[in-house]
Amino acid sequence: MKGYVFFEEDRCKGCQLCAPVCAKAVIEMSGRINVRGYHPAEAARPDDCTGCGLCARMCPDTVIRVYREVPAKAGKG
């Protein structure tokens, strides 16, 4: 299944709680500094995201949004 993860980078405090729960190692901490002075989380390998949502559940500041592609049903129409 294909998923998409988005980060509100300017709100991320770089706590790193999201990265270790990602089973596909999609999330890494950025080398950039955000407006709050932290290294925010980013999707380093976005094509590997399955949309499981564990990262969003771990984020204490709700800066992560996860979407999952819904496959079309066969034989519909």
N, CA, C and O atoms as a GROMACS GRO file, in nm:
protein
  308
    1MET      N    1   0.085  -0.117   0.000
    1MET     CA    2   0.000   0.000   0.000
    1MET      C    3   0.090   0.124   0.000
    1MET      O    4   0.197   0.123   0.060
    2LYS      N    5   0.047   0.228  -0.066
    2LYS     CA    6   0.125   0.350  -0.080
    2LYS      C    7   0.071   0.456   0.017
    2LYS      O    8  -0.050   0.476   0.029
    3GLY      N    9   0.162   0.523   0.085
    3GLY     CA   10   0.125   0.628   0.177
    3GLY      C   11   0.204   0.754   0.151
    3GLY      O   12   0.303   0.754   0.078
    4TYR      N   13   0.159   0.862   0.212
    4TYR     CA   14   0.225   0.991   0.201
    4TYR      C   15   0.232   1.053   0.340
    4TYR      O   16   0.134   1.054   0.413
    5VAL      N   17   0.348   1.105   0.375
    5VAL     CA   18   0.366   1.169   0.505
    5VAL      C   19   0.409   1.313   0.484
    5VAL      O   20   0.497   1.342   0.402
    6PHE      N   21   0.346   1.404   0.558
    6PHE     CA   22   0.375   1.546   0.549
    6PHE      C   23   0.405   1.600   0.688
    6PHE      O   24   0.342   1.561   0.786
    7PHE      N   25   0.501   1.690   0.695
    7PHE     CA   26   0.542   1.750   0.822
    7PHE      C   27   0.520   1.900   0.819
    7PHE      O   28   0.554   1.966   0.720
    8GLU      N   29   0.465   1.956   0.925
    8GLU     CA   30   0.459   2.102   0.941
    8GLU      C   31   0.594   2.140   1.000
    8GLU      O   32   0.610   2.155   1.121
    9GLU      N   33   0.689   2.155   0.910
    9GLU     CA   34   0.829   2.171   0.947
    9GLU      C   35   0.854   2.282   1.049
    9GLU      O   36   0.935   2.266   1.140
   10ASP      N   37   0.785   2.394   1.034
   10ASP     CA   38   0.809   2.507   1.124
   10ASP      C   39   0.760   2.484   1.265
   10ASP      O   40   0.799   2.556   1.357
   11ARG      N   41   0.673   2.383   1.285
   11ARG     CA   42   0.624   2.351   1.419
   11ARG      C   43   0.700   2.237   1.486
   11ARG      O   44   0.686   2.214   1.606
   12CYS      N   45   0.782   2.165   1.408
   12CYS     CA   46   0.854   2.049   1.460
   12CYS      C   47   0.965   2.093   1.556
   12CYS      O   48   1.042   2.184   1.525
   13LYS      N   49   0.971   2.027   1.672
   13LYS     CA   50   1.074   2.061   1.770
   13LYS      C   51   1.190   1.962   1.770
   13LYS      O   52   1.275   1.966   1.858
   14GLY      N   53   1.192   1.873   1.671
   14GLY     CA   54   1.303   1.782   1.654
   14GLY      C   55   1.320   1.681   1.766
   14GLY      O   56   1.433   1.644   1.799
   15CYS      N   57   1.212   1.635   1.824
   15CYS     CA   58   1.220   1.543   1.938
   15CYS      C   59   1.265   1.402   1.897
   15CYS      O   60   1.310   1.325   1.982
   16GLN      N   61   1.254   1.370   1.769
   16GLN     CA   62   1.299   1.244   1.713
   16GLN      C   63   1.216   1.122   1.755
   16GLN      O   64   1.263   1.009   1.740
   17LEU      N   65   1.098   1.142   1.807
   17LEU     CA   66   1.014   1.028   1.846
   17LEU      C   67   0.954   0.955   1.726
   17LEU      O   68   0.923   0.837   1.734
   18CYS      N   69   0.939   1.026   1.616
   18CYS     CA   70   0.876   0.967   1.498
   18CYS      C   71   0.969   0.874   1.420
   18CYS      O   72   0.924   0.772   1.367
   19ALA      N   73   1.095   0.907   1.411
   19ALA     CA   74   1.189   0.833   1.326
   19ALA      C   75   1.204   0.686   1.366
   19ALA      O   76   1.197   0.600   1.277
   20PRO      N   77   1.225   0.652   1.492
   20PRO     CA   78   1.247   0.510   1.524
   20PRO      C   79   1.124   0.421   1.510
   20PRO      O   80   1.138   0.299   1.501
   21VAL      N   81   1.003   0.477   1.507
   21VAL     CA   82   0.883   0.394   1.494
   21VAL      C   83   0.850   0.363   1.348
   21VAL      O   84   0.764   0.280   1.321
   22CYS      N   85   0.918   0.429   1.255
   22CYS     CA   86   0.892   0.406   1.113
   22CYS      C   87   0.957   0.275   1.069
   22CYS      O   88   1.080   0.264   1.063
   23ALA      N   89   0.875   0.176   1.038
   23ALA     CA   90   0.925   0.043   1.000
   23ALA      C   91   1.001   0.045   0.868
   23ALA      O   92   1.082  -0.044   0.842
   24LYS      N   93   0.976   0.143   0.784
   24LYS     CA   94   1.040   0.152   0.654
   24LYS      C   95   1.155   0.253   0.652
   24LYS      O   96   1.211   0.280   0.546
   25ALA      N   97   1.189   0.310   0.766
   25ALA     CA   98   1.298   0.409   0.778
   25ALA      C   99   1.280   0.525   0.682
   25ALA      O  100   1.377   0.571   0.620
   26VAL      N  101   1.158   0.571   0.668
   26VAL     CA  102   1.127   0.683   0.579
   26VAL      C  103   1.171   0.815   0.641
   26VAL      O  104   1.215   0.905   0.570
   27ILE      N  105   1.161   0.826   0.773
   27ILE     CA  106   1.182   0.953   0.842
   27ILE      C  107   1.324   0.967   0.895
   27ILE      O  108   1.379   0.875   0.956
   28GLU      N  109   1.381   1.083   0.870
   28GLU     CA  110   1.511   1.120   0.925
   28GLU      C  111   1.502   1.265   0.972
   28GLU      O  112   1.411   1.339   0.935
   29MET      N  113   1.598   1.304   1.052
   29MET     CA  114   1.604   1.443   1.096
   29MET      C  115   1.681   1.521   0.990
   29MET      O  116   1.786   1.478   0.943
   30SER      N  117   1.627   1.636   0.955
   30SER     CA  118   1.685   1.719   0.850
   30SER      C  119   1.813   1.787   0.897
   30SER      O  120   1.833   1.808   1.016
   31GLY      N  121   1.898   1.820   0.804
   31GLY     CA  122   2.017   1.899   0.834
   31GLY      C  123   1.985   2.047   0.843
   31GLY      O  124   2.066   2.126   0.892
   32ARG      N  125   1.866   2.086   0.795
   32ARG     CA  126   1.822   2.226   0.801
   32ARG      C  127   1.776   2.262   0.942
   32ARG      O  128   1.747   2.175   1.024
   33ILE      N  129   1.771   2.388   0.968
   33ILE     CA  130   1.718   2.441   1.095
   33ILE      C  131   1.586   2.511   1.063
   33ILE      O  132   1.579   2.591   0.970
   34ASN      N  133   1.481   2.481   1.140
   34ASN     CA  134   1.352   2.548   1.116
   34ASN      C  135   1.346   2.682   1.191
   34ASN      O  136   1.442   2.723   1.256
   35VAL      N  137   1.231   2.748   1.181
   35VAL     CA  138   1.216   2.881   1.241
   35VAL      C  139   1.225   2.878   1.394
   35VAL      O  140   1.249   2.981   1.456
   36ARG      N  141   1.205   2.761   1.453
   36ARG     CA  142   1.214   2.747   1.599
   36ARG      C  143   1.355   2.712   1.644
   36ARG      O  144   1.382   2.706   1.764
   37GLY      N  145   1.446   2.689   1.547
   37GLY     CA  146   1.584   2.658   1.581
   37GLY      C  147   1.614   2.510   1.596
   37GLY      O  148   1.718   2.473   1.652
   38TYR      N  149   1.524   2.424   1.547
   38TYR     CA  150   1.542   2.279   1.559
   38TYR      C  151   1.567   2.216   1.422
   38TYR      O  152   1.536   2.275   1.319
   39HIS      N  153   1.624   2.097   1.424
   39HIS     CA  154   1.635   2.015   1.304
   39HIS      C  155   1.504   1.938   1.292
   39HIS      O  156   1.480   1.846   1.371
   40PRO      N  157   1.418   1.971   1.197
   40PRO     CA  158   1.289   1.905   1.187
   40PRO      C  159   1.298   1.767   1.122
   40PRO      O  160   1.396   1.734   1.055
   41ALA      N  161   1.196   1.689   1.144
   41ALA     CA  162   1.185   1.559   1.079
   41ALA      C  163   1.147   1.582   0.933
   41ALA      O  164   1.083   1.681   0.899
   42GLU      N  165   1.189   1.488   0.848
   42GLU     CA  166   1.154   1.495   0.707
   42GLU      C  167   1.142   1.354   0.651
   42GLU      O  168   1.195   1.259   0.708
   43ALA      N  169   1.071   1.343   0.540
   43ALA     CA  170   1.057   1.215   0.471
   43ALA      C  171   1.177   1.200   0.378
   43ALA      O  172   1.177   1.253   0.266
   44ALA      N  173   1.278   1.128   0.423
   44ALA     CA  174   1.400   1.109   0.344
   44ALA      C  175   1.377   1.011   0.229
   44ALA      O  176   1.440   1.023   0.124
   45ARG      N  177   1.288   0.915   0.248
   45ARG     CA  178   1.255   0.817   0.146
   45ARG      C  179   1.102   0.808   0.132
   45ARG      O  180   1.043   0.707   0.168
   46PRO      N  181   1.039   0.914   0.079
   46PRO     CA  182   0.893   0.919   0.074
   46PRO      C  183   0.828   0.808  -0.007
   46PRO      O  184   0.714   0.770   0.021
   47ASP      N  185   0.898   0.754  -0.106
   47ASP     CA  186   0.840   0.647  -0.188
   47ASP      C  187   0.823   0.517  -0.111
   47ASP      O  188   0.749   0.429  -0.154
   48ASP      N  189   0.890   0.503   0.003
   48ASP     CA  190   0.880   0.381   0.083
   48ASP      C  191   0.766   0.385   0.185
   48ASP      O  192   0.738   0.285   0.250
   49CYS      N  193   0.701   0.500   0.200
   49CYS     CA  194   0.596   0.516   0.301
   49CYS      C  195   0.475   0.428   0.268
   49CYS      O  196   0.428   0.424   0.154
   50THR      N  197   0.427   0.357   0.370
   50THR     CA  198   0.308   0.272   0.355
   50THR      C  199   0.182   0.338   0.411
   50THR      O  200   0.072   0.287   0.394
   51GLY      N  201   0.199   0.452   0.479
   51GLY     CA  202   0.084   0.521   0.535
   51GLY      C  203   0.032   0.458   0.663
   51GLY      O  204  -0.086   0.472   0.694
   52CYS      N  205   0.118   0.390   0.736
   52CYS     CA  206   0.073   0.320   0.858
   52CYS      C  207   0.027   0.419   0.968
   52CYS      O  208  -0.061   0.386   1.047
   53GLY      N  209   0.086   0.538   0.971
   53GLY     CA  210   0.044   0.639   1.067
   53GLY      C  211   0.109   0.634   1.203
   53GLY      O  212   0.076   0.715   1.290
   54LEU      N  213   0.202   0.541   1.226
   54LEU     CA  214   0.267   0.532   1.357
   54LEU      C  215   0.342   0.660   1.392
   54LEU      O  216   0.342   0.703   1.507
   55CYS      N  217   0.405   0.721   1.294
   55CYS     CA  218   0.481   0.843   1.320
   55CYS      C  219   0.388   0.954   1.370
   55CYS      O  220   0.422   1.026   1.464
   56ALA      N  221   0.273   0.967   1.308
   56ALA     CA  222   0.178   1.071   1.348
   56ALA      C  223   0.125   1.047   1.490
   56ALA      O  224   0.102   1.142   1.565
   57ARG      N  225   0.107   0.920   1.525
   57ARG     CA  226   0.059   0.889   1.660
   57ARG      C  227   0.165   0.918   1.766
   57ARG      O  228   0.131   0.949   1.880
   58MET      N  229   0.291   0.908   1.730
   58MET     CA  230   0.400   0.932   1.825
   58MET      C  231   0.429   1.080   1.844
   58MET      O  232   0.484   1.120   1.947
   59CYS      N  233   0.394   1.164   1.747
   59CYS     CA  234   0.429   1.305   1.751
   59CYS      C  235   0.350   1.378   1.861
   59CYS      O  236   0.228   1.386   1.854
   60PRO      N  237   0.421   1.432   1.961
   60PRO     CA  238   0.351   1.500   2.071
   60PRO      C  239   0.293   1.636   2.030
   60PRO      O  240   0.209   1.690   2.101
   61ASP      N  241   0.337   1.689   1.917
   61ASP     CA  242   0.290   1.821   1.874
   61ASP      C  243   0.200   1.816   1.751
   61ASP      O  244   0.168   1.921   1.694
   62THR      N  245   0.160   1.699   1.710
   62THR     CA  246   0.072   1.677   1.595
   62THR      C  247   0.115   1.756   1.472
   62THR      O  248   0.034   1.825   1.409
   63VAL      N  249   0.242   1.745   1.437
   63VAL     CA  250   0.292   1.815   1.319
   63VAL      C  251   0.299   1.723   1.197
   63VAL      O  252   0.340   1.766   1.089
   64ILE      N  253   0.260   1.596   1.214
   64ILE     CA  254   0.269   1.499   1.106
   64ILE      C  255   0.129   1.461   1.058
   64ILE      O  256   0.041   1.429   1.138
   65ARG      N  257   0.111   1.464   0.926
   65ARG     CA  258  -0.013   1.416   0.864
   65ARG      C  259   0.024   1.302   0.772
   65ARG      O  260   0.120   1.310   0.696
   66VAL      N  261  -0.054   1.195   0.779
   66VAL     CA  262  -0.028   1.077   0.696
   66VAL      C  263  -0.154   1.046   0.616
   66VAL      O  264  -0.266   1.046   0.667
   67TYR      N  265  -0.132   1.018   0.489
   67TYR     CA  266  -0.242   0.981   0.399
   67TYR      C  267  -0.207   0.848   0.335
   67TYR      O  268  -0.091   0.817   0.311
   68ARG      N  269  -0.310   0.771   0.308
   68ARG     CA  270  -0.291   0.640   0.245
   68ARG      C  271  -0.374   0.636   0.117
   68ARG      O  272  -0.490   0.675   0.115
   69GLU      N  273  -0.311   0.587   0.009
   69GLU     CA  274  -0.379   0.572  -0.118
   69GLU      C  275  -0.481   0.459  -0.106
   69GLU      O  276  -0.451   0.353  -0.052
   70VAL      N  277  -0.599   0.482  -0.156
   70VAL     CA  278  -0.702   0.379  -0.154
   70VAL      C  279  -0.706   0.317  -0.293
   70VAL      O  280  -0.735   0.387  -0.391
   71PRO      N  281  -0.678   0.187  -0.304
   71PRO     CA  282  -0.679   0.124  -0.436
   71PRO      C  283  -0.820   0.119  -0.495
   71PRO      O  284  -0.918   0.102  -0.422
   72ALA      N  285  -0.829   0.133  -0.627
   72ALA     CA  286  -0.959   0.125  -0.694
   72ALA      C  287  -1.008  -0.020  -0.687
   72ALA      O  288  -0.929  -0.114  -0.696
   73LYS      N  289  -1.138  -0.035  -0.671
   73LYS     CA  290  -1.195  -0.169  -0.664
   73LYS      C  291  -1.209  -0.227  -0.804
   73LYS      O  292  -1.259  -0.162  -0.896
   74ALA      N  293  -1.164  -0.350  -0.819
   74ALA     CA  294  -1.171  -0.418  -0.948
   74ALA      C  295  -1.317  -0.453  -0.981
   74ALA      O  296  -1.395  -0.488  -0.893
   75GLY      N  297  -1.350  -0.444  -1.107
   75GLY     CA  298  -1.485  -0.482  -1.152
   75GLY      C  299  -1.590  -0.377  -1.126
   75GLY      O  300  -1.709  -0.402  -1.150
   76LYS      N  301  -1.550  -0.262  -1.080
   76LYS     CA  302  -1.647  -0.155  -1.051
   76LYS      C  303  -1.681  -0.084  -1.183
   76LYS      O  304  -1.592  -0.049  -1.260
   77GLY      N  305  -1.807  -0.063  -1.207
   77GLY     CA  306  -1.845   0.015  -1.325
   77GLY      C  307  -1.940  -0.046  -1.411
   77GLY      O  308  -1.978   0.013  -1.513
   0.00000   0.00000   0.00000
